[in-house]
Amino acid sequence: RQPRVELYFDDGSLLAVNNKSSSLSVKLTGMADELLKQAL
Amino acid sequence: MPAPEEALNELLEMSASVRQAVLVRSENDVLASTFADKGSEEVMVKTARAMLDAARGESKAMGRTALSQLFVEAASGCVFIVAGEKDTWLAATTGTDPTVGLVLYDMNTALRTALEGEAEGAYSK
């Protein structure tokens, strides 16, 4: 299971960064984990 | 009922996957929220905004157009963020394995409803 991070843009394009080596993916997944842990 | 609150209620009715949601303008001006607890709401707003800013920064560095939606799957659930006009954005959390397209569609509908309601003068903060 790889982290799924998807960015959608105004022009209709999509950027999927679904791997553990991407710094953006690691950063956003970590923040999402924190959010889900603390806010719920 | 003011438009933003109504829009969030409709979102919860339409999308069974959505657990919590906040509708925010700029950094932390909360227009509507499903949270009963103010502390949890603040954490959600602060973290979601940081996620949106990080994604926008990275997108800009890559020369992409404006970011409209963001989906992040974590171990215990997912975070969705949809950006709209006037720096208004809607963040929502779901459990694991939601139907991503449906959740994003419902969130966009809710955001549009809130903004249209505001434009028609149904809501003024």
Backbone of each chain as nested JSON, in Angstrom:
{
  "chains": [
    {"id": "A", "residues": [
      {"number": 1, "name": "ARG", "atoms": {"N": [0.821, -1.206, 0.0], "CA": [0.0, 0.0, 0.0], "C": [0.859, 1.262, 0.0]}},
      {"number": 2, "name": "GLN", "atoms": {"N": [0.683, 2.084, -1.001], "CA": [1.438, 3.322, -1.125], "C": [0.538, 4.48, -0.724]}},
      {"number": 3, "name": "PRO", "atoms": {"N": [1.117, 5.54, -0.178], "CA": [0.277, 6.697, 0.12], "C": [-0.258, 7.285, -1.18]}},
      {"number": 4, "name": "ARG", "atoms": {"N": [-1.498, 7.719, -1.159], "CA": [-2.079, 8.323, -2.36], "C": [-2.228, 9.811, -2.143]}},
      {"number": 5, "name": "VAL", "atoms": {"N": [-1.61, 10.57, -3.003], "CA": [-1.745, 12.021, -2.957], "C": [-2.076, 12.483, -4.367]}},
      {"number": 6, "name": "GLU", "atoms": {"N": [-3.192, 13.179, -4.512], "CA": [-3.603, 13.628, -5.84], "C": [-3.904, 15.12, -5.82]}},
      {"number": 7, "name": "LEU", "atoms": {"N": [-3.301, 15.838, -6.769], "CA": [-3.529, 17.275, -6.9], "C": [-4.249, 17.524, -8.218]}},
      {"number": 8, "name": "TYR", "atoms": {"N": [-5.354, 18.236, -8.146], "CA": [-6.141, 18.549, -9.343], "C": [-6.001, 20.044, -9.626]}},
      {"number": 9, "name": "PHE", "atoms": {"N": [-5.834, 20.379, -10.905], "CA": [-5.587, 21.778, -11.257], "C": [-6.733, 22.382, -12.062]}},
      {"number": 10, "name": "ASP", "atoms": {"N": [-6.707, 23.717, -12.117], "CA": [-7.754, 24.468, -12.814], "C": [-7.917, 24.065, -14.277]}},
      {"number": 11, "name": "ASP", "atoms": {"N": [-6.812, 23.677, -14.906], "CA": [-6.89, 23.33, -16.332], "C": [-7.371, 21.89, -16.548]}},
      {"number": 12, "name": "GLY", "atoms": {"N": [-7.785, 21.239, -15.46], "CA": [-8.316, 19.88, -15.577], "C": [-7.267, 18.795, -15.461]}},
      {"number": 13, "name": "SER", "atoms": {"N": [-6.0, 19.195, -15.315], "CA": [-4.951, 18.179, -15.209], "C": [-4.853, 17.642, -13.782]}},
      {"number": 14, "name": "LEU", "atoms": {"N": [-4.226, 16.496, -13.666], "CA": [-4.108, 15.814, -12.375], "C": [-2.667, 15.392, -12.152]}},
      {"number": 15, "name": "LEU", "atoms": {"N": [-2.177, 15.611, -10.939], "CA": [-0.839, 15.145, -10.583], "C": [-0.993, 14.158, -9.43]}},
      {"number": 16, "name": "ALA", "atoms": {"N": [-0.633, 12.912, -9.68], "CA": [-0.706, 11.896, -8.628], "C": [0.705, 11.567, -8.169]}},
      {"number": 17, "name": "VAL", "atoms": {"N": [0.971, 11.767, -6.887], "CA": [2.299, 11.436, -6.353], "C": [2.123, 10.305, -5.353]}},
      {"number": 18, "name": "ASN", "atoms": {"N": [2.044, 9.099, -5.901], "CA": [1.731, 7.95, -5.058], "C": [2.965, 7.127, -4.714]}},
      {"number": 19, "name": "ASN", "atoms": {"N": [3.95, 7.765, -4.146], "CA": [5.092, 6.962, -3.709], "C": [5.735, 7.572, -2.48]}},
      {"number": 20, "name": "LYS", "atoms": {"N": [6.461, 6.736, -1.762], "CA": [7.031, 7.156, -0.482], "C": [8.307, 7.97, -0.646]}},
      {"number": 21, "name": "SER", "atoms": {"N": [8.813, 8.071, -1.878], "CA": [10.067, 8.789, -2.079], "C": [9.841, 10.26, -2.408]}},
      {"number": 22, "name": "SER", "atoms": {"N": [8.585, 10.628, -2.679], "CA": [8.287, 12.023, -2.994], "C": [8.174, 12.831, -1.704]}},
      {"number": 23, "name": "SER", "atoms": {"N": [8.92, 13.932, -1.624], "CA": [8.893, 14.74, -0.397], "C": [7.512, 15.355, -0.178]}},
      {"number": 24, "name": "LEU", "atoms": {"N": [6.856, 15.749, -1.271], "CA": [5.51, 16.33, -1.147], "C": [4.532, 15.284, -0.607]}},
      {"number": 25, "name": "SER", "atoms": {"N": [4.635, 14.074, -1.141], "CA": [3.758, 12.988, -0.708], "C": [3.959, 12.686, 0.777]}},
      {"number": 26, "name": "VAL", "atoms": {"N": [5.219, 12.601, 1.189], "CA": [5.543, 12.309, 2.594], "C": [5.016, 13.422, 3.5]}},
      {"number": 27, "name": "LYS", "atoms": {"N": [5.243, 14.672, 3.066], "CA": [4.824, 15.833, 3.855], "C": [3.299, 15.873, 4.02]}},
      {"number": 28, "name": "LEU", "atoms": {"N": [2.591, 15.747, 2.901], "CA": [1.128, 15.841, 2.95], "C": [0.502, 14.653, 3.681]}},
      {"number": 29, "name": "THR", "atoms": {"N": [1.066, 13.477, 3.489], "CA": [0.54, 12.294, 4.182], "C": [0.748, 12.427, 5.691]}},
      {"number": 30, "name": "GLY", "atoms": {"N": [1.909, 12.948, 6.08], "CA": [2.195, 13.165, 7.503], "C": [1.229, 14.166, 8.118]}},
      {"number": 31, "name": "MET", "atoms": {"N": [0.971, 15.247, 7.384], "CA": [0.042, 16.27, 7.877], "C": [-1.381, 15.714, 7.976]}},
      {"number": 32, "name": "ALA", "atoms": {"N": [-1.769, 14.924, 6.983], "CA": [-3.108, 14.321, 6.997], "C": [-3.251, 13.371, 8.182]}},
      {"number": 33, "name": "ASP", "atoms": {"N": [-2.201, 12.606, 8.443], "CA": [-2.213, 11.691, 9.598], "C": [-2.419, 12.457, 10.895]}},
      {"number": 34, "name": "GLU", "atoms": {"N": [-1.673, 13.564, 11.029], "CA": [-1.789, 14.4, 12.23], "C": [-3.202, 14.955, 12.37]}},
      {"number": 35, "name": "LEU", "atoms": {"N": [-3.715, 15.449, 11.246], "CA": [-5.062, 16.036, 11.249], "C": [-6.097, 15.002, 11.693]}},
      {"number": 36, "name": "LEU", "atoms": {"N": [-6.021, 13.823, 11.099], "CA": [-7.008, 12.782, 11.409], "C": [-6.886, 12.305, 12.856]}},
      {"number": 37, "name": "LYS", "atoms": {"N": [-5.657, 12.335, 13.365], "CA": [-5.419, 11.891, 14.739], "C": [-5.955, 12.92, 15.743]}},
      {"number": 38, "name": "GLN", "atoms": {"N": [-5.664, 14.195, 15.464], "CA": [-5.972, 15.243, 16.436], "C": [-7.382, 15.81, 16.321]}},
      {"number": 39, "name": "ALA", "atoms": {"N": [-7.872, 15.888, 15.088], "CA": [-9.14, 16.597, 14.893], "C": [-10.362, 15.705, 15.061]}},
      {"number": 40, "name": "LEU", "atoms": {"N": [-10.158, 14.394, 15.137], "CA": [-11.341, 13.52, 15.201], "C": [-11.444, 12.799, 16.534]}}
    ]},
    {"id": "B", "residues": [
      {"number": 1, "name": "MET", "atoms": {"N": [-31.554, 29.538, 7.844], "CA": [-30.189, 29.019, 8.024], "C": [-29.261, 29.665, 7.0]}},
      {"number": 2, "name": "PRO", "atoms": {"N": [-28.107, 30.205, 7.406], "CA": [-27.212, 30.832, 6.438], "C": [-26.686, 29.833, 5.413]}},
      {"number": 3, "name": "ALA", "atoms": {"N": [-26.371, 30.345, 4.223], "CA": [-25.965, 29.49, 3.1], "C": [-24.804, 28.537, 3.41]}},
      {"number": 4, "name": "PRO", "atoms": {"N": [-23.714, 28.987, 4.04], "CA": [-22.611, 28.054, 4.292], "C": [-23.005, 26.866, 5.172]}},
      {"number": 5, "name": "GLU", "atoms": {"N": [-23.784, 27.133, 6.222], "CA": [-24.225, 26.042, 7.108], "C": [-25.095, 25.053, 6.331]}},
      {"number": 6, "name": "GLU", "atoms": {"N": [-25.97, 25.629, 5.519], "CA": [-26.876, 24.814, 4.71], "C": [-26.084, 23.939, 3.736]}},
      {"number": 7, "name": "ALA", "atoms": {"N": [-25.065, 24.549, 3.135], "CA": [-24.231, 23.821, 2.165], "C": [-23.518, 22.639, 2.833]}},
      {"number": 8, "name": "LEU", "atoms": {"N": [-23.024, 22.858, 4.044], "CA": [-22.331, 21.767, 4.754], "C": [-23.305, 20.667, 5.155]}},
      {"number": 9, "name": "ASN", "atoms": {"N": [-24.496, 21.062, 5.587], "CA": [-25.508, 20.058, 5.943], "C": [-25.871, 19.206, 4.735]}},
      {"number": 10, "name": "GLU", "atoms": {"N": [-25.992, 19.868, 3.581], "CA": [-26.305, 19.14, 2.345], "C": [-25.177, 18.186, 1.984]}},
      {"number": 11, "name": "LEU", "atoms": {"N": [-23.942, 18.644, 2.209], "CA": [-22.779, 17.795, 1.91], "C": [-22.82, 16.516, 2.75]}},
      {"number": 12, "name": "LEU", "atoms": {"N": [-23.117, 16.669, 4.034], "CA": [-23.174, 15.496, 4.916], "C": [-24.314, 14.559, 4.518]}},
      {"number": 13, "name": "GLU", "atoms": {"N": [-25.409, 15.145, 4.033], "CA": [-26.54, 14.317, 3.589], "C": [-26.21, 13.58, 2.297]}},
      {"number": 14, "name": "MET", "atoms": {"N": [-25.546, 14.292, 1.377], "CA": [-25.244, 13.717, 0.057], "C": [-24.143, 12.674, 0.125]}},
      {"number": 15, "name": "SER", "atoms": {"N": [-23.092, 12.989, 0.88], "CA": [-21.92, 12.125, 0.886], "C": [-21.796, 11.39, 2.219]}},
      {"number": 16, "name": "ALA", "atoms": {"N": [-22.12, 10.12, 2.193], "CA": [-22.076, 9.315, 3.422], "C": [-20.645, 9.135, 3.927]}},
      {"number": 17, "name": "SER", "atoms": {"N": [-19.668, 9.296, 3.031], "CA": [-18.262, 9.09, 3.411], "C": [-17.733, 10.208, 4.305]}},
      {"number": 18, "name": "VAL", "atoms": {"N": [-18.277, 11.412, 4.132], "CA": [-17.722, 12.573, 4.845], "C": [-18.046, 12.508, 6.334]}},
      {"number": 19, "name": "ARG", "atoms": {"N": [-16.986, 12.641, 7.143], "CA": [-17.161, 12.601, 8.604], "C": [-17.253, 14.007, 9.186]}},
      {"number": 20, "name": "GLN", "atoms": {"N": [-16.281, 14.844, 8.81], "CA": [-16.249, 16.217, 9.313], "C": [-15.896, 17.146, 8.161]}},
      {"number": 21, "name": "ALA", "atoms": {"N": [-16.351, 18.392, 8.25], "CA": [-16.027, 19.353, 7.195], "C": [-15.998, 20.77, 7.75]}},
      {"number": 22, "name": "VAL", "atoms": {"N": [-15.148, 21.596, 7.156], "CA": [-15.111, 23.019, 7.512], "C": [-15.047, 23.846, 6.232]}},
      {"number": 23, "name": "LEU", "atoms": {"N": [-15.789, 24.945, 6.239], "CA": [-15.771, 25.878, 5.117], "C": [-15.086, 27.138, 5.621]}},
      {"number": 24, "name": "VAL", "atoms": {"N": [-14.001, 27.512, 4.962], "CA": [-13.136, 28.57, 5.493], "C": [-12.823, 29.61, 4.422]}},
      {"number": 25, "name": "ARG", "atoms": {"N": [-12.649, 30.858, 4.861], "CA": [-12.173, 31.903, 3.955], "C": [-10.79, 32.338, 4.424]}},
      {"number": 26, "name": "SER", "atoms": {"N": [-9.9, 32.511, 3.471], "CA": [-8.483, 32.863, 3.707], "C": [-7.84, 31.925, 4.733]}},
      {"number": 27, "name": "GLU", "atoms": {"N": [-7.072, 32.458, 5.669], "CA": [-6.307, 31.596, 6.584], "C": [-7.191, 30.794, 7.54]}},
      {"number": 28, "name": "ASN", "atoms": {"N": [-8.035, 31.509, 8.288], "CA": [-8.771, 30.801, 9.347], "C": [-10.129, 31.418, 9.681]}},
      {"number": 29, "name": "ASP", "atoms": {"N": [-10.729, 32.052, 8.678], "CA": [-12.046, 32.648, 8.89], "C": [-13.114, 31.573, 8.61]}},
      {"number": 30, "name": "VAL", "atoms": {"N": [-13.572, 30.915, 9.662], "CA": [-14.5, 29.785, 9.506], "C": [-15.914, 30.291, 9.197]}},
      {"number": 31, "name": "LEU", "atoms": {"N": [-16.423, 29.907, 8.022], "CA": [-17.774, 30.302, 7.614], "C": [-18.808, 29.3, 8.111]}},
      {"number": 32, "name": "ALA", "atoms": {"N": [-18.415, 28.026, 8.136], "CA": [-19.314, 26.976, 8.62], "C": [-18.485, 25.757, 8.997]}},
      {"number": 33, "name": "SER", "atoms": {"N": [-19.006, 24.98, 9.929], "CA": [-18.245, 23.824, 10.407], "C": [-19.186, 22.757, 10.951]}},
      {"number": 34, "name": "THR", "atoms": {"N": [-18.764, 21.512, 10.871], "CA": [-19.563, 20.421, 11.443], "C": [-19.061, 20.061, 12.84]}},
      {"number": 35, "name": "PHE", "atoms": {"N": [-17.99, 20.71, 13.269], "CA": [-17.385, 20.38, 14.562], "C": [-18.177, 20.97, 15.729]}},
      {"number": 36, "name": "ALA", "atoms": {"N": [-18.37, 20.153, 16.745], "CA": [-18.982, 20.648, 17.979], "C": [-17.885, 21.206, 18.882]}},
      {"number": 37, "name": "ASP", "atoms": {"N": [-16.701, 20.607, 18.76], "CA": [-15.569, 20.998, 19.605], "C": [-14.696, 22.032, 18.889]}},
      {"number": 38, "name": "LYS", "atoms": {"N": [-14.553, 23.199, 19.5], "CA": [-13.811, 24.306, 18.893], "C": [-12.322, 23.968, 18.712]}},
      {"number": 39, "name": "GLY", "atoms": {"N": [-11.768, 23.24, 19.67], "CA": [-10.347, 22.881, 19.6], "C": [-10.045, 22.012, 18.394]}},
      {"number": 40, "name": "SER", "atoms": {"N": [-10.883, 21.008, 18.173], "CA": [-10.698, 20.114, 17.023], "C": [-10.871, 20.878, 15.714]}},
      {"number": 41, "name": "GLU", "atoms": {"N": [-11.82, 21.805, 15.726], "CA": [-12.064, 22.625, 14.528], "C": [-10.818, 23.438, 14.177]}},
      {"number": 42, "name": "GLU", "atoms": {"N": [-10.212, 24.027, 15.2], "CA": [-9.009, 24.84, 14.97], "C": [-7.863, 24.011, 14.409]}},
      {"number": 43, "name": "VAL", "atoms": {"N": [-7.701, 22.799, 14.947], "CA": [-6.647, 21.895, 14.45], "C": [-6.896, 21.567, 12.985]}},
      {"number": 44, "name": "MET", "atoms": {"N": [-8.146, 21.259, 12.679], "CA": [-8.515, 20.912, 11.298], "C": [-8.225, 22.083, 10.353]}},
      {"number": 45, "name": "VAL", "atoms": {"N": [-8.657, 23.281, 10.743], "CA": [-8.477, 24.46, 9.885], "C": [-6.991, 24.749, 9.676]}},
      {"number": 46, "name": "LYS", "atoms": {"N": [-6.24, 24.741, 10.766], "CA": [-4.815, 25.073, 10.703], "C": [-4.036, 24.06, 9.85]}},
      {"number": 47, "name": "THR", "atoms": {"N": [-4.291, 22.775, 10.09], "CA": [-3.553, 21.735, 9.366], "C": [-3.965, 21.673, 7.901]}},
      {"number": 48, "name": "ALA", "atoms": {"N": [-5.269, 21.782, 7.651], "CA": [-5.749, 21.73, 6.264], "C": [-5.201, 22.911, 5.468]}},
      {"number": 49, "name": "ARG", "atoms": {"N": [-5.149, 24.085, 6.107], "CA": [-4.611, 25.261, 5.408], "C": [-3.122, 25.062, 5.103]}},
      {"number": 50, "name": "ALA", "atoms": {"N": [-2.405, 24.477, 6.051], "CA": [-0.977, 24.212, 5.825], "C": [-0.788, 23.226, 4.672]}},
      {"number": 51, "name": "MET", "atoms": {"N": [-1.677, 22.238, 4.587], "CA": [-1.61, 21.259, 3.49], "C": [-1.875, 21.944, 2.15]}},
      {"number": 52, "name": "LEU", "atoms": {"N": [-2.891, 22.811, 2.144], "CA": [-3.244, 23.532, 0.913], "C": [-2.089, 24.428, 0.469]}},
      {"number": 53, "name": "ASP", "atoms": {"N": [-1.486, 25.124, 1.422], "CA": [-0.359, 26.012, 1.099], "C": [0.844, 25.224, 0.579]}},
      {"number": 54, "name": "ALA", "atoms": {"N": [1.122, 24.078, 1.211], "CA": [2.257, 23.243, 0.778], "C": [2.039, 22.735, -0.644]}},
      {"number": 55, "name": "ALA", "atoms": {"N": [0.822, 22.288, -0.919], "CA": [0.506, 21.772, -2.26], "C": [0.555, 22.888, -3.299]}},
      {"number": 56, "name": "ARG", "atoms": {"N": [0.057, 24.065, -2.923], "CA": [0.086, 25.209, -3.844], "C": [1.524, 25.638, -4.142]}},
      {"number": 57, "name": "GLY", "atoms": {"N": [2.341, 25.659, -3.097], "CA": [3.744, 26.048, -3.266], "C": [4.47, 25.113, -4.211]}},
      {"number": 58, "name": "GLU", "atoms": {"N": [4.243, 23.824, -4.016], "CA": [4.889, 22.808, -4.86], "C": [4.388, 22.916, -6.303]}},
      {"number": 59, "name": "SER", "atoms": {"N": [3.087, 23.16, -6.453], "CA": [2.496, 23.275, -7.793], "C": [3.077, 24.471, -8.534]}},
      {"number": 60, "name": "LYS", "atoms": {"N": [3.221, 25.567, -7.798], "CA": [3.759, 26.794, -8.393], "C": [5.196, 26.561, -8.86]}},
      {"number": 61, "name": "ALA", "atoms": {"N": [5.957, 25.859, -8.014], "CA": [7.359, 25.566, -8.352], "C": [7.458, 24.702, -9.606]}},
      {"number": 62, "name": "MET", "atoms": {"N": [6.421, 23.9, -9.849], "CA": [6.418, 23.027, -11.027], "C": [5.827, 23.721, -12.249]}},
      {"number": 63, "name": "GLY", "atoms": {"N": [5.394, 24.978, -12.061], "CA": [4.836, 25.729, -13.181], "C": [3.433, 25.311, -13.562]}},
      {"number": 64, "name": "ARG", "atoms": {"N": [2.704, 24.746, -12.613], "CA": [1.333, 24.305, -12.879], "C": [0.355, 25.474, -12.759]}},
      {"number": 65, "name": "THR", "atoms": {"N": [-0.86, 25.262, -13.262], "CA": [-1.909, 26.269, -13.079], "C": [-2.413, 26.171, -11.638]}},
      {"number": 66, "name": "ALA", "atoms": {"N": [-3.398, 26.995, -11.301], "CA": [-3.882, 27.039, -9.915], "C": [-4.434, 25.687, -9.461]}},
      {"number": 67, "name": "LEU", "atoms": {"N": [-4.161, 25.369, -8.2], "CA": [-4.639, 24.11, -7.613], "C": [-6.121, 24.254, -7.27]}},
      {"number": 68, "name": "SER", "atoms": {"N": [-6.931, 23.305, -7.708], "CA": [-8.364, 23.409, -7.418], "C": [-8.829, 22.382, -6.386]}},
      {"number": 69, "name": "GLN", "atoms": {"N": [-8.174, 21.209, -6.374], "CA": [-8.599, 20.161, -5.436], "C": [-7.386, 19.369, -4.965]}},
      {"number": 70, "name": "LEU", "atoms": {"N": [-7.488, 18.873, -3.751], "CA": [-6.391, 18.078, -3.191], "C": [-6.979, 16.881, -2.452]}},
      {"number": 71, "name": "PHE", "atoms": {"N": [-6.396, 15.718, -2.701], "CA": [-6.833, 14.5, -2.017], "C": [-5.611, 13.814, -1.437]}},
      {"number": 72, "name": "VAL", "atoms": {"N": [-5.649, 13.524, -0.142], "CA": [-4.534, 12.836, 0.515], "C": [-5.076, 11.664, 1.323]}},
      {"number": 73, "name": "GLU", "atoms": {"N": [-4.55, 10.489, 1.033], "CA": [-4.958, 9.298, 1.777], "C": [-3.906, 8.988, 2.832]}},
      {"number": 74, "name": "ALA", "atoms": {"N": [-4.335, 8.89, 4.064], "CA": [-3.428, 8.529, 5.158], "C": [-3.84, 7.154, 5.693]}},
      {"number": 75, "name": "ALA", "atoms": {"N": [-3.138, 6.696, 6.715], "CA": [-3.404, 5.354, 7.232], "C": [-4.814, 5.219, 7.809]}},
      {"number": 76, "name": "SER", "atoms": {"N": [-5.275, 6.264, 8.495], "CA": [-6.559, 6.131, 9.198], "C": [-7.734, 6.799, 8.487]}},
      {"number": 77, "name": "GLY", "atoms": {"N": [-7.495, 7.352, 7.316], "CA": [-8.579, 8.008, 6.596], "C": [-8.043, 8.907, 5.501]}},
      {"number": 78, "name": "CYS", "atoms": {"N": [-8.899, 9.776, 5.005], "CA": [-8.501, 10.659, 3.903], "C": [-8.875, 12.104, 4.201]}},
      {"number": 79, "name": "VAL", "atoms": {"N": [-8.109, 13.008, 3.6], "CA": [-8.398, 14.441, 3.71], "C": [-8.62, 14.985, 2.302]}},
      {"number": 80, "name": "PHE", "atoms": {"N": [-9.719, 15.691, 2.133], "CA": [-10.05, 16.318, 0.852], "C": [-10.087, 17.825, 1.058]}},
      {"number": 81, "name": "ILE", "atoms": {"N": [-9.537, 18.571, 0.104], "CA": [-9.633, 20.032, 0.158], "C": [-10.014, 20.536, -1.232]}},
      {"number": 82, "name": "VAL", "atoms": {"N": [-11.035, 21.386, -1.276], "CA": [-11.471, 21.974, -2.543], "C": [-11.375, 23.485, -2.41]}},
      {"number": 83, "name": "ALA", "atoms": {"N": [-10.689, 24.127, -3.356], "CA": [-10.499, 25.58, -3.304], "C": [-11.467, 26.269, -4.255]}},
      {"number": 84, "name": "GLY", "atoms": {"N": [-12.016, 27.407, -3.801], "CA": [-12.962, 28.151, -4.632], "C": [-12.571, 29.604, -4.763]}},
      {"number": 85, "name": "GLU", "atoms": {"N": [-13.525, 30.418, -5.2], "CA": [-13.272, 31.849, -5.393], "C": [-13.103, 32.56, -4.054]}},
      {"number": 86, "name": "LYS", "atoms": {"N": [-12.549, 33.775, -4.13], "CA": [-12.366, 34.636, -2.949], "C": [-11.59, 33.933, -1.838]}},
      {"number": 87, "name": "ASP", "atoms": {"N": [-10.653, 33.071, -2.229], "CA": [-9.842, 32.316, -1.268], "C": [-10.714, 31.568, -0.254]}},
      {"number": 88, "name": "THR", "atoms": {"N": [-11.826, 31.056, -0.753], "CA": [-12.702, 30.232, 0.085], "C": [-12.369, 28.777, -0.2]}},
      {"number": 89, "name": "TRP", "atoms": {"N": [-12.283, 27.969, 0.829], "CA": [-11.95, 26.554, 0.631], "C": [-12.725, 25.673, 1.598]}},
      {"number": 90, "name": "LEU", "atoms": {"N": [-12.916, 24.453, 1.164], "CA": [-13.695, 23.489, 1.934], "C": [-12.82, 22.264, 2.18]}},
      {"number": 91, "name": "ALA", "atoms": {"N": [-12.669, 21.898, 3.441], "CA": [-11.868, 20.714, 3.788], "C": [-12.782, 19.681, 4.44]}},
      {"number": 92, "name": "ALA", "atoms": {"N": [-12.547, 18.418, 4.121], "CA": [-13.366, 17.352, 4.704], "C": [-12.516, 16.124, 4.986]}},
      {"number": 93, "name": "THR", "atoms": {"N": [-12.943, 15.355, 5.977], "CA": [-12.255, 14.096, 6.274], "C": [-13.223, 12.944, 6.032]}},
      {"number": 94, "name": "THR", "atoms": {"N": [-12.664, 11.814, 5.621], "CA": [-13.472, 10.605, 5.421], "C": [-12.726, 9.423, 6.02]}},
      {"number": 95, "name": "GLY", "atoms": {"N": [-13.367, 8.269, 6.009], "CA": [-12.688, 7.047, 6.422], "C": [-11.797, 6.561, 5.294]}},
      {"number": 96, "name": "THR", "atoms": {"N": [-11.318, 5.339, 5.401], "CA": [-10.452, 4.801, 4.346], "C": [-11.306, 4.346, 3.16]}},
      {"number": 97, "name": "ASP", "atoms": {"N": [-10.681, 4.328, 1.995], "CA": [-11.315, 3.869, 0.751], "C": [-12.637, 4.552, 0.394]}},
      {"number": 98, "name": "PRO", "atoms": {"N": [-12.677, 5.879, 0.381], "CA": [-13.908, 6.536, -0.076], "C": [-13.939, 6.541, -1.607]}},
      {"number": 99, "name": "THR", "atoms": {"N": [-15.084, 6.863, -2.186], "CA": [-15.152, 7.023, -3.639], "C": [-14.71, 8.453, -3.935]}},
      {"number": 100, "name": "VAL", "atoms": {"N": [-13.449, 8.596, -4.307], "CA": [-12.811, 9.914, -4.413], "C": [-13.584, 10.866, -5.323]}},
      {"number": 101, "name": "GLY", "atoms": {"N": [-13.927, 10.409, -6.511], "CA": [-14.622, 11.262, -7.473], "C": [-15.947, 11.785, -6.94]}},
      {"number": 102, "name": "LEU", "atoms": {"N": [-16.681, 10.911, -6.272], "CA": [-17.987, 11.309, -5.728], "C": [-17.841, 12.339, -4.616]}},
      {"number": 103, "name": "VAL", "atoms": {"N": [-16.883, 12.107, -3.736], "CA": [-16.665, 13.04, -2.619], "C": [-16.269, 14.411, -3.167]}},
      {"number": 104, "name": "LEU", "atoms": {"N": [-15.362, 14.425, -4.136], "CA": [-14.928, 15.702, -4.719], "C": [-16.089, 16.411, -5.415]}},
      {"number": 105, "name": "TYR", "atoms": {"N": [-16.917, 15.641, -6.106], "CA": [-18.081, 16.227, -6.791], "C": [-19.03, 16.868, -5.771]}},
      {"number": 106, "name": "ASP", "atoms": {"N": [-19.319, 16.134, -4.704], "CA": [-20.228, 16.646, -3.666], "C": [-19.644, 17.876, -2.97]}},
      {"number": 107, "name": "MET", "atoms": {"N": [-18.333, 17.856, -2.756], "CA": [-17.687, 19.006, -2.108], "C": [-17.724, 20.238, -3.006]}},
      {"number": 108, "name": "ASN", "atoms": {"N": [-17.493, 20.036, -4.292], "CA": [-17.56, 21.162, -5.235], "C": [-18.966, 21.745, -5.284]}},
      {"number": 109, "name": "THR", "atoms": {"N": [-19.961, 20.864, -5.245], "CA": [-21.362, 21.31, -5.241], "C": [-21.647, 22.137, -3.986]}},
      {"number": 110, "name": "ALA", "atoms": {"N": [-21.174, 21.648, -2.843], "CA": [-21.396, 22.351, -1.571], "C": [-20.714, 23.718, -1.57]}},
      {"number": 111, "name": "LEU", "atoms": {"N": [-19.495, 23.762, -2.084], "CA": [-18.748, 25.028, -2.119], "C": [-19.451, 26.033, -3.038]}},
      {"number": 112, "name": "ARG", "atoms": {"N": [-19.914, 25.536, -4.187], "CA": [-20.618, 26.395, -5.137], "C": [-21.913, 26.931, -4.516]}},
      {"number": 113, "name": "THR", "atoms": {"N": [-22.633, 26.063, -3.825], "CA": [-23.886, 26.461, -3.161], "C": [-23.628, 27.573, -2.147]}},
      {"number": 114, "name": "ALA", "atoms": {"N": [-22.565, 27.393, -1.366], "CA": [-22.23, 28.383, -0.335], "C": [-21.88, 29.726, -0.961]}},
      {"number": 115, "name": "LEU", "atoms": {"N": [-21.087, 29.695, -2.028], "CA": [-20.657, 30.938, -2.674], "C": [-21.817, 31.626, -3.393]}},
      {"number": 116, "name": "GLU", "atoms": {"N": [-22.691, 30.826, -4.006], "CA": [-23.857, 31.401, -4.687], "C": [-24.805, 32.028, -3.673]}},
      {"number": 117, "name": "GLY", "atoms": {"N": [-24.979, 31.35, -2.546], "CA": [-25.841, 31.87, -1.49], "C": [-25.332, 33.194, -0.97]}},
      {"number": 118, "name": "GLU", "atoms": {"N": [-24.029, 33.275, -0.868], "CA": [-23.403, 34.511, -0.383], "C": [-23.587, 35.63, -1.406]}},
      {"number": 119, "name": "ALA", "atoms": {"N": [-23.402, 35.282, -2.689], "CA": [-23.532, 36.28, -3.758], "C": [-24.954, 36.827, -3.831]}},
      {"number": 120, "name": "GLU", "atoms": {"N": [-25.928, 35.963, -3.52], "CA": [-27.332, 36.396, -3.567], "C": [-27.736, 37.149, -2.307]}},
      {"number": 121, "name": "GLY", "atoms": {"N": [-26.804, 37.275, -1.389], "CA": [-27.091, 38.036, -0.18], "C": [-27.792, 37.238, 0.893]}},
      {"number": 122, "name": "ALA", "atoms": {"N": [-27.814, 35.914, 0.719], "CA": [-28.465, 35.076, 1.724], "C": [-27.624, 34.978, 2.978]}},
      {"number": 123, "name": "TYR", "atoms": {"N": [-26.384, 35.382, 2.841], "CA": [-25.486, 35.254, 3.981], "C": [-24.533, 36.433, 4.023]}},
      {"number": 124, "name": "SER", "atoms": {"N": [-24.381, 37.023, 5.174], "CA": [-23.333, 38.036, 5.325], "C": [-22.743, 37.888, 6.706]}},
      {"number": 125, "name": "LYS", "atoms": {"N": [-21.442, 37.788, 6.754], "CA": [-20.771, 37.518, 8.024], "C": [-20.639, 38.784, 8.844]}}
    ]}
  ]
}
